[in-house]
Amino acid sequence: MGVRSTNPLQSFIDDFFRSGTDASGSAAGGGGGGSFASGGTINNYEVSGTFYRAHIFTSSGSLVVSQAITVDILAVGGGGGSGRASGNGNFAGAGAGGMLTQTGVSLPGSVTCPITIGGGGSQFESTSGSGNYGGNGVDTAFTIPTGPTVYTAAGGGGGGGADASNGRPGGSGSGSGKSPSSAGTGSQYGPTSPLNPAPAPGQGNPGGTGSSGDNGAAGGGGAGASGSNGPAGDGGNGSPNVYAYGPASPVTYAGGGGAGVENGTTSGGTGGGGSAGGPIASQAQHGTAGLGGGGAGGRKSGGDSTPGGRGGSGTVVVRYQIPASAGTAKASGGAISFYNSKTIHIFTNSGTFTTPGSFSETCEYVIIGGGGGGARDLGGGGGAGAWMEGTSAVGNSASFAVTIGAGGQAGMDSGGELVRNGIDTVVAFPAATVTAPGGGRGGHPGSYPGGAGGSGGGGRGNRAPSVGGNGTGDPFPGTPGTSPSNGWGHPGGDAANPGSGGAGGGAGGVGANGNSGDGAHGGAGIQLPATYRDPASTVGFPGPGGGGYWLAGGGGSGVYPSPNNPGLGGGAGGPYAGAGNGAAVDATRGTPAAANSGSGGGAGADGSPRQGGYGGSGIVLIAYPT
């Protein structure tokens, strides 16, 4: 039988592995969670001998409950967006998404709970006039159908305009522009409204009030504090929560955005809790995807102005106690789950992978860059981030950074060509750093060809020649496996003249060319290797044939006026891999790609409005034997 450890946790694990099953009846080293619930990214952790399982949702989905469980719930709404400064002043910081928690909620077995993750508010790009705002964030909702009961976290208020614009209400309210103006109020739905069963704690705090002068804009409110008054007000602090990763690794959600600042000053208001930042030289910082932060306000810079930041999308975390862990992690970092005798670490936000002195493993990895933004006005769809796949030896006492690339900026409706490539995702393995380049932006009215990237963006329609951007990756051979050093990626589609823009390339296929009628479909993504296809988890998105676990698809293009069938993200029959669809004529905007998809955003159409969709942030998966 061997010697029993004097460490209580290790003794528990010894008993667990000798018995071959955990208390739920799942095989040791197997899925170890499907008997309770499935959905989202799963994390298992232990606190002083009590084991927890958390289901983390950064994109919409469902928690499918198999056994009756009692859960704690965190819901965070999408943060508000802010705007571009005008000649009359700077934009205020946007409010964070509302943040609510509820403990001890009973969920019956055999129930499916829909989850809607609110997107961040869009940027508004007005250059003059009063009463202008950034877009409000979108509500996040967790629904228990046996009631029914809906827990709703309100979207944050959009940043107040450069002139004497009042702040907007929301989960947390936005700051207001220069005086005379009033702050946006927080807690739009209140702590005990019909949408939130008592005694769910409240949502957030108000923004600050503007002061006189072009520098007078105020900061947006956060979950932990109100926004500061102008001039150049700071965003209100966010609030920490431990449900996702436990007390050793709290996450700060829902920080307010900082206000813009006049030229000649180096920085504006700072973001609350790190979820959003003050303006920088060329672009105000965005709220971070999955944290619900408010976007920072744009600032004046001589005769020009910089755009404001979009809001960060929201999240839902559902956790509950489990009688036993399905294994023991040999390292820390990210969300940790156990499947098919492998330990899997999934990073949806930047963090650190750390090993103890006893660690020595060859780690498998998939690393995907942020997807490119979709362009406006018959522009091209955004390309997917590069797909890097392989192995790396990791030894003892290692600690290295994992940096998740953000999705690319979308093209706005009213002038400035803001569409951007996705940001690189980087993992600094001890043996060699691996970088997955971000996807290329779609071609836009100011620069017709699609941008080069991991996969290239599509060219802009109604212009000839207007070609798709090159993919820096190699063509995918059709079966998962070790990628070349530059990863998998494909070019974007060429545009038509007259006609629609080209679609963004995907990690698994080229973007389609534009034509004189329908929009073009984005390039295919790739399905994760079998290592990561835990049926209790929903990492990745639907793909061809109804299967899940697909990532890194190209964004579709918008239509040229008839017959009005927009291009689909990730290929015909989609949307697949979380990629964004192109817009229909006179529809809203091109669809943003899903958070942590690494996919490209959809492009805008010929009509009004003409905006594109944001690219999806990247993701990192690391696995080793349990």
Secondary structure as the mmCIF struct_conf table of DSSP 4:
data_model
#
loop_
_struct_conf.conf_type_id
_struct_conf.id
_struct_conf.beg_label_comp_id
_struct_conf.beg_label_asym_id
_struct_conf.beg_label_seq_id
_struct_conf.end_label_comp_id
_struct_conf.end_label_asym_id
_struct_conf.end_label_seq_id
HELX_LH_PP_P HELX_LH_PP_P1 VAL A 3 SER A 5
BEND BEND1 THR A 6 ASN A 7
HELX_RH_AL_P HELX_RH_AL_P1 PRO A 8 SER A 19
BEND BEND2 GLY A 20 GLY A 20
STRN STRN1 THR A 21 THR A 21
TURN_TY1_P TURN_TY1_P1 ALA A 23 SER A 24
BEND BEND3 GLY A 25 GLY A 25
HELX_LH_PP_P HELX_LH_PP_P2 SER A 26 SER A 26
STRN STRN2 ALA A 27 ALA A 27
TURN_TY1_P TURN_TY1_P2 ALA A 28 GLY A 29
BEND BEND4 GLY A 30 GLY A 30
BEND BEND5 GLY A 33 GLY A 33
TURN_TY1_P TURN_TY1_P3 GLY A 34 PHE A 36
STRN STRN3 ALA A 37 SER A 38
BEND BEND6 GLY A 40 GLY A 40
STRN STRN4 THR A 41 VAL A 47
TURN_TY1_P TURN_TY1_P4 SER A 48 GLY A 49
STRN STRN5 THR A 50 PHE A 57
BEND BEND7 THR A 58 SER A 60
STRN STRN6 GLY A 61 VAL A 65
BEND BEND8 SER A 66 GLN A 67
STRN STRN7 ILE A 69 VAL A 76
HELX_LH_PP_P HELX_LH_PP_P3 GLY A 77 GLY A 81
STRN STRN8 GLY A 83 GLY A 83
STRN STRN9 SER A 86 SER A 86
TURN_TY1_P TURN_TY1_P5 GLY A 87 ASN A 88
STRN STRN10 GLY A 89 GLY A 89
HELX_LH_PP_P HELX_LH_PP_P4 PHE A 91 GLY A 98
STRN STRN11 MET A 99 LEU A 107
BEND BEND9 GLY A 109 SER A 110
STRN STRN12 VAL A 111 THR A 116
HELX_LH_PP_P HELX_LH_PP_P5 ILE A 117 GLN A 123
STRN STRN13 PHE A 124 PHE A 124
BEND BEND10 SER A 128 SER A 128
BEND BEND11 SER A 130 GLY A 131
STRN STRN14 TYR A 133 TYR A 133
HELX_LH_PP_P HELX_LH_PP_P6 GLY A 134 ASP A 139
STRN STRN15 THR A 140 ILE A 144
TURN_TY1_P TURN_TY1_P6 PRO A 145 PRO A 148
STRN STRN16 THR A 149 ALA A 153
HELX_LH_PP_P HELX_LH_PP_P7 ALA A 154 GLY A 159
STRN STRN17 GLY A 160 GLY A 160
HELX_LH_PP_P HELX_LH_PP_P8 GLY A 161 GLY A 161
TURN_TY1_P TURN_TY1_P7 ALA A 162 ALA A 164
HELX_LH_PP_P HELX_LH_PP_P9 SER A 165 PRO A 169
BEND BEND12 GLY A 170 SER A 172
HELX_LH_PP_P HELX_LH_PP_P10 GLY A 173 SER A 176
BEND BEND13 LYS A 178 PRO A 180
HELX_LH_PP_P HELX_LH_PP_P11 ALA A 183 THR A 185
BEND BEND14 GLY A 186 GLY A 186
BEND BEND15 GLN A 188 TYR A 189
TURN_TY1_P TURN_TY1_P8 PRO A 191 THR A 192
BEND BEND16 SER A 193 SER A 193
TURN_TY1_P TURN_TY1_P9 PRO A 194 LEU A 195
BEND BEND17 ASN A 196 ASN A 196
TURN_TY1_P TURN_TY1_P10 ALA A 198 PRO A 199
BEND BEND18 SER A 212 GLY A 213
TURN_TY1_P TURN_TY1_P11 ASP A 214 ASN A 215
HELX_LH_PP_P HELX_LH_PP_P12 GLY A 219 GLY A 221
BEND BEND19 ALA A 223 ALA A 225
HELX_LH_PP_P HELX_LH_PP_P13 SER A 226 ASN A 229
BEND BEND20 GLY A 230 ALA A 232
HELX_LH_PP_P HELX_LH_PP_P14 GLY A 233 ASN A 237
STRN STRN18 SER A 239 ASN A 241
TURN_TY1_P TURN_TY1_P12 TYR A 243 TYR A 245
TURN_TY1_P TURN_TY1_P13 PRO A 247 ALA A 248
BEND BEND21 SER A 249 SER A 249
STRN STRN19 VAL A 251 TYR A 253
HELX_LH_PP_P HELX_LH_PP_P15 GLY A 255 GLY A 260
TURN_TY1_P TURN_TY1_P14 ASN A 263 GLY A 264
BEND BEND22 THR A 266 THR A 266
HELX_LH_PP_P HELX_LH_PP_P16 GLY A 269 GLY A 271
HELX_RH_3T_P HELX_RH_3T_P1 GLY A 272 GLY A 274
BEND BEND23 SER A 275 ALA A 276
STRN STRN20 PRO A 279 PRO A 279
BEND BEND24 ALA A 281 GLN A 283
STRN STRN21 ALA A 284 ALA A 284
HELX_LH_PP_P HELX_LH_PP_P17 GLN A 285 THR A 288
TURN_TY1_P TURN_TY1_P15 ALA A 289 GLY A 292
HELX_LH_PP_P HELX_LH_PP_P18 GLY A 293 GLY A 298
STRN STRN22 LYS A 300 SER A 301
TURN_TY1_P TURN_TY1_P16 GLY A 302 GLY A 303
STRN STRN23 ASP A 304 SER A 305
HELX_LH_PP_P HELX_LH_PP_P19 GLY A 309 SER A 313
STRN STRN24 THR A 315 ILE A 322
BEND BEND25 PRO A 323 ALA A 324
BEND BEND26 ALA A 326 GLY A 327
BEND BEND27 LYS A 330 ALA A 331
STRN STRN25 SER A 332 SER A 332
BEND BEND28 GLY A 333 GLY A 334
STRN STRN26 ALA A 335 TYR A 339
TURN_TY1_P TURN_TY1_P17 ASN A 340 SER A 341
STRN STRN27 LYS A 342 PHE A 347
BEND BEND29 THR A 348 ASN A 349
STRN STRN28 GLY A 351 THR A 354
TURN_TY1_P TURN_TY1_P18 GLY A 357 SER A 358
STRN STRN29 GLU A 361 ILE A 368
HELX_LH_PP_P HELX_LH_PP_P20 GLY A 369 ALA A 375
BEND BEND30 ARG A 376 LEU A 378
HELX_LH_PP_P HELX_LH_PP_P21 GLY A 380 ALA A 386
STRN STRN30 TRP A 387 VAL A 394
TURN_TY1_P TURN_TY1_P19 ASN A 396 SER A 397
STRN STRN31 SER A 399 THR A 403
HELX_LH_PP_P HELX_LH_PP_P22 ILE A 404 MET A 412
BEND BEND31 ASP A 413 GLY A 415
HELX_LH_PP_P HELX_LH_PP_P23 ASN A 421 ASP A 424
STRN STRN32 THR A 425 ALA A 428
BEND BEND32 PRO A 430 ALA A 431
STRN STRN33 THR A 433 ALA A 436
HELX_LH_PP_P HELX_LH_PP_P24 PRO A 437 GLY A 443
STRN STRN34 HIS A 444 HIS A 444
TURN_TY1_P TURN_TY1_P20 PRO A 445 GLY A 446
STRN STRN35 SER A 447 SER A 447
BEND BEND33 PRO A 449 PRO A 449
HELX_LH_PP_P HELX_LH_PP_P25 GLY A 450 ALA A 452
STRN STRN36 GLY A 453 GLY A 453
BEND BEND34 GLY A 454 SER A 455
HELX_LH_PP_P HELX_LH_PP_P26 GLY A 456 ARG A 460
TURN_TY1_P TURN_TY1_P21 GLY A 461 ASN A 462
BEND BEND35 ALA A 464 PRO A 465
HELX_LH_PP_P HELX_LH_PP_P27 VAL A 467 ASN A 470
STRN STRN37 GLY A 471 GLY A 471
BEND BEND36 THR A 472 GLY A 473
STRN STRN38 ASP A 474 ASP A 474
HELX_LH_PP_P HELX_LH_PP_P28 PRO A 475 PHE A 476
BEND BEND37 GLY A 478 THR A 479
HELX_LH_PP_P HELX_LH_PP_P29 THR A 482 PRO A 484
TURN_TY1_P TURN_TY1_P22 SER A 485 ASN A 486
STRN STRN39 TRP A 488 TRP A 488
HELX_LH_PP_P HELX_LH_PP_P30 PRO A 491 ALA A 495
BEND BEND38 ASN A 497 GLY A 499
HELX_LH_PP_P HELX_LH_PP_P31 SER A 500 GLY A 505
STRN STRN40 GLY A 506 GLY A 506
TURN_TY1_P TURN_TY1_P23 ALA A 507 GLY A 508
STRN STRN41 GLY A 509 GLY A 509
HELX_LH_PP_P HELX_LH_PP_P32 VAL A 510 GLY A 514
BEND BEND39 SER A 516 ASP A 518
HELX_LH_PP_P HELX_LH_PP_P33 GLY A 519 ALA A 524
STRN STRN42 ILE A 526 GLN A 527
HELX_LH_PP_P HELX_LH_PP_P34 LEU A 528 PRO A 529
HELX_RH_3T_P HELX_RH_3T_P2 ALA A 530 TYR A 532
TURN_TY1_P TURN_TY1_P24 PRO A 535 ALA A 536
BEND BEND40 GLY A 540 GLY A 540
STRN STRN43 PHE A 541 PHE A 541
HELX_RH_3T_P HELX_RH_3T_P3 PRO A 544 GLY A 546
STRN STRN44 TRP A 550 LEU A 551
HELX_LH_PP_P HELX_LH_PP_P35 GLY A 553 VAL A 559
BEND BEND41 PRO A 561 PRO A 563
HELX_LH_PP_P HELX_LH_PP_P36 PRO A 566 LEU A 568
TURN_TY1_P TURN_TY1_P25 GLY A 569 GLY A 570
BEND BEND42 GLY A 571 GLY A 571
TURN_TY1_P TURN_TY1_P26 ALA A 572 GLY A 573
TURN_TY1_P TURN_TY1_P27 ALA A 577 GLY A 578
HELX_LH_PP_P HELX_LH_PP_P37 ALA A 579 ALA A 584
TURN_TY1_P TURN_TY1_P28 VAL A 585 ASP A 586
BEND BEND43 ALA A 587 THR A 588
HELX_LH_PP_P HELX_LH_PP_P38 GLY A 590 ALA A 594
TURN_TY1_P TURN_TY1_P29 ALA A 595 ASN A 596
BEND BEND44 SER A 597 SER A 597
HELX_LH_PP_P HELX_LH_PP_P39 SER A 599 GLY A 604
BEND BEND45 ASP A 606 PRO A 609
HELX_LH_PP_P HELX_LH_PP_P40 TYR A 614 SER A 617
STRN STRN45 ILE A 619 PRO A 625
#
